[in-house]
Amino acid sequence: MEGVSVRKIKKICVFCGANSGKDVAFVNAAFHLGEVLGKIKIDLVYGGGKLGLMGCVSTAVAQHERQVLGIIPSAFTVNNLVGETCGKEIKVATMQERLVMMMELSDAFIALPGGFGTLEELFQMISWAQLSIHNKPIGVLNINGFFNGLLSFVDHAVKQEFITPRARKILISATTADELVDKLQAFRFESDPALSKLKWSPSSSQKEKLDLTLRL
């Protein structure tokens, strides 16, 4: 990455399935991502437990003696529903509280293959970046074309003028863990001039008026 300033990333939050998926490549990629993070001394934040791809990536990071933090709703811990978290665990009351804490404690975000929960987490982070709630890089690890359809849909939404070209740049993709981490480190956030004026602190009494032509 000669000539490119590198963002300092100490903790990456990984969103992924609590199932392993049909293709063994998903499991292998999750383990490999954990190994890559461990080797370059990046700690992991994730949703807790040891099921599916979540268990794969957390186990691999822990095996390389990096810190693992699982943030998990208390409801999931009843009757050991998702298994034991590999590392430190923080219990929260709601799914929204979990996502906010993930955002606050992480320097970047990666989505592996997963279902509705993974997609919700991914797009929530993208939406919050668009609104300048955070300016942290977000990427998908596109294993065996898993995210091809999603990326095509996002590009279609750009063509239909529901997503701006600037906002499209928020979502990074790569086919290997090494390439994706490099892209996250090189990412430079480009905020929307109008949206960047929003004040999100709890003390804000009112928000700046937005240009109604903005496509959220």
C-alpha positions as CSV (number, residue, x, y, z in Angstrom):
1,M,0.0,0.0,0.0
2,E,2.9,2.3,-0.8
3,G,1.9,5.9,-1.1
4,V,-1.5,5.4,0.6
5,S,-2.1,6.6,4.1
6,V,-3.4,3.8,6.2
7,R,-6.3,4.0,8.7
8,K,-5.4,2.6,12.1
9,I,-7.8,-0.2,12.8
10,K,-7.5,-2.0,16.2
11,K,-10.9,-3.7,16.4
12,I,-13.1,-5.0,13.6
13,C,-16.8,-6.0,14.1
14,V,-17.8,-9.0,12.0
15,F,-21.4,-9.6,11.1
16,C,-22.2,-13.2,9.9
17,G,-24.5,-16.1,10.1
18,A,-25.2,-18.2,13.1
19,N,-25.4,-21.1,10.6
20,S,-22.5,-22.4,8.5
21,G,-24.2,-22.3,5.2
22,K,-24.3,-24.8,2.4
23,D,-20.9,-24.2,0.9
24,V,-17.9,-25.3,3.0
25,A,-16.0,-22.3,1.5
26,F,-18.0,-20.1,3.9
27,V,-16.6,-21.9,6.9
28,N,-13.1,-21.9,5.5
29,A,-13.3,-18.2,4.7
30,A,-14.6,-17.3,8.2
31,F,-11.7,-19.2,9.8
32,H,-9.2,-17.5,7.4
33,L,-10.6,-14.1,8.2
34,G,-10.1,-14.8,11.9
35,E,-6.5,-15.9,11.2
36,V,-5.8,-12.8,9.1
37,L,-7.1,-10.5,11.9
38,G,-5.1,-12.4,14.5
39,K,-1.9,-12.2,12.5
40,I,-2.1,-8.4,12.0
41,K,-3.1,-7.9,15.7
42,I,-6.7,-6.8,15.2
43,D,-9.2,-7.6,17.9
44,L,-12.7,-8.9,17.2
45,V,-16.1,-7.6,18.1
46,Y,-19.0,-9.9,17.2
47,G,-22.5,-11.0,18.2
48,G,-21.4,-13.6,20.7
49,G,-21.9,-17.4,21.0
50,K,-20.2,-20.1,19.0
51,L,-22.7,-21.1,16.3
52,G,-22.0,-21.2,12.6
53,L,-19.7,-18.7,11.0
54,M,-19.7,-16.6,14.2
55,G,-18.1,-19.4,16.0
56,C,-15.6,-20.0,13.3
57,V,-14.2,-16.4,13.1
58,S,-14.2,-15.9,16.9
59,T,-12.3,-19.2,17.5
60,A,-9.7,-18.3,14.9
61,V,-9.1,-14.8,16.3
62,A,-8.8,-16.3,19.9
63,Q,-6.4,-18.9,18.7
64,H,-4.1,-16.1,17.6
65,E,-4.3,-14.7,21.1
66,R,-6.2,-11.5,20.2
67,Q,-9.1,-10.2,22.2
68,V,-12.6,-11.3,21.3
69,L,-15.7,-9.5,22.5
70,G,-19.1,-10.9,22.1
71,I,-22.1,-8.5,22.5
72,I,-25.2,-10.5,23.0
73,P,-28.8,-9.8,24.0
74,S,-29.7,-11.4,27.3
75,A,-32.5,-13.3,25.7
76,F,-30.0,-15.4,23.6
77,T,-28.2,-16.6,26.8
78,V,-31.2,-18.4,28.2
79,N,-30.7,-22.2,28.1
80,N,-27.4,-21.6,26.4
81,L,-29.2,-21.0,23.1
82,V,-26.1,-19.8,21.1
83,G,-23.3,-21.5,23.0
84,E,-20.5,-20.1,25.0
85,T,-18.9,-16.9,23.7
86,C,-15.2,-17.2,22.8
87,G,-13.8,-14.4,24.9
88,K,-15.3,-11.6,26.9
89,E,-19.1,-11.2,26.8
90,I,-21.3,-8.2,27.3
91,K,-25.0,-8.7,27.7
92,V,-27.4,-6.1,26.6
93,A,-31.2,-5.8,26.8
94,T,-32.1,-5.2,23.1
95,M,-30.9,-5.8,19.6
96,Q,-30.7,-2.1,19.0
97,E,-28.5,-1.6,22.1
98,R,-26.3,-4.4,20.8
99,L,-25.8,-2.7,17.4
100,V,-25.1,0.7,18.9
101,M,-22.4,-0.8,21.2
102,M,-20.9,-2.6,18.2
103,M,-20.6,0.7,16.4
104,E,-19.1,2.5,19.3
105,L,-16.5,-0.2,20.1
106,S,-15.3,-1.0,16.6
107,D,-13.1,0.8,14.1
108,A,-14.5,-1.0,11.0
109,F,-17.1,-3.6,10.0
110,I,-17.0,-6.7,7.8
111,A,-20.0,-8.8,6.8
112,L,-19.6,-12.5,5.9
113,P,-22.4,-14.6,4.4
114,G,-25.5,-14.7,6.6
115,G,-29.2,-14.2,6.7
116,F,-31.7,-11.4,7.6
117,G,-29.8,-10.5,10.8
118,T,-26.5,-10.1,9.0
119,L,-28.1,-8.0,6.3
120,E,-29.9,-5.8,8.9
121,E,-26.6,-5.1,10.7
122,L,-24.8,-4.4,7.5
123,F,-27.3,-2.0,6.2
124,Q,-27.9,-0.3,9.5
125,M,-24.1,0.5,9.6
126,I,-24.3,1.8,6.0
127,S,-27.3,4.0,6.8
128,W,-25.6,5.4,9.9
129,A,-22.5,6.2,7.9
130,Q,-24.6,7.9,5.2
131,L,-26.1,10.0,8.0
132,S,-22.6,10.8,9.4
133,I,-23.4,9.1,12.7
134,H,-20.0,7.4,12.2
135,N,-17.3,7.5,9.5
136,K,-15.9,4.0,9.8
137,P,-15.3,1.7,6.8
138,I,-17.7,-1.1,6.0
139,G,-17.1,-4.1,3.7
140,V,-18.5,-7.4,2.6
141,L,-16.3,-10.5,2.0
142,N,-17.8,-11.8,-1.2
143,I,-17.1,-15.5,-0.9
144,N,-17.9,-17.5,-4.1
145,G,-20.1,-14.6,-5.3
146,F,-22.4,-14.8,-2.3
147,F,-23.0,-11.0,-2.3
148,N,-23.1,-10.6,-6.1
149,G,-26.9,-10.2,-6.1
150,L,-26.8,-7.7,-3.2
151,L,-24.1,-5.6,-4.9
152,S,-26.0,-5.7,-8.2
153,F,-29.1,-4.5,-6.4
154,V,-27.3,-1.6,-4.7
155,D,-25.8,-0.6,-8.1
156,H,-29.4,-0.8,-9.6
157,A,-30.6,1.5,-6.8
158,V,-27.9,4.0,-7.8
159,K,-29.0,3.9,-11.4
160,Q,-32.5,4.5,-10.3
161,E,-31.3,7.5,-8.2
162,F,-32.4,6.2,-4.8
163,I,-28.7,5.9,-3.7
164,T,-26.2,8.6,-4.6
165,P,-22.8,7.7,-6.1
166,R,-21.2,9.2,-3.0
167,A,-23.2,7.0,-0.7
168,R,-22.4,3.9,-2.9
169,K,-18.8,4.3,-2.0
170,I,-19.6,3.5,1.6
171,L,-20.0,-0.2,0.8
172,I,-16.6,-1.9,0.1
173,S,-16.3,-5.4,-1.3
174,A,-13.5,-7.9,-1.9
175,T,-13.1,-11.6,-2.5
176,T,-10.3,-12.3,0.0
177,A,-9.8,-11.3,3.6
178,D,-6.4,-9.7,2.9
179,E,-7.7,-7.5,0.1
180,L,-10.7,-6.5,2.1
181,V,-8.7,-5.5,5.2
182,D,-6.4,-3.5,2.9
183,K,-9.4,-1.7,1.4
184,L,-10.8,-0.9,4.9
185,Q,-7.5,0.5,6.0
186,A,-7.2,2.7,2.9
187,F,-10.9,3.9,3.1
188,R,-11.5,7.7,3.2
189,F,-14.9,8.7,4.3
190,E,-16.7,11.3,2.0
191,S,-19.6,12.8,3.9
192,D,-22.6,14.4,2.3
193,P,-22.3,18.2,3.0
194,A,-25.9,18.5,4.1
195,L,-26.1,15.3,6.1
196,S,-22.8,16.1,7.9
197,K,-24.5,19.1,9.5
198,L,-26.8,16.9,11.5
199,K,-26.2,16.9,15.2
200,W,-26.7,13.5,16.8
201,S,-25.7,14.3,20.3
202,P,-28.4,13.6,22.9
203,S,-28.4,17.3,23.9
204,S,-29.3,18.5,20.4
205,S,-32.6,20.3,20.6
206,Q,-33.2,20.3,16.9
207,K,-31.6,19.0,13.6
208,E,-30.4,21.1,10.8
209,K,-32.9,21.4,7.9
210,L,-32.1,19.1,5.0
211,D,-32.3,19.8,1.3
212,L,-35.4,17.8,0.4
213,T,-33.7,16.6,-2.8
214,L,-31.5,14.4,-0.8
215,R,-32.0,10.7,-1.5
216,L,-31.8,8.8,1.8
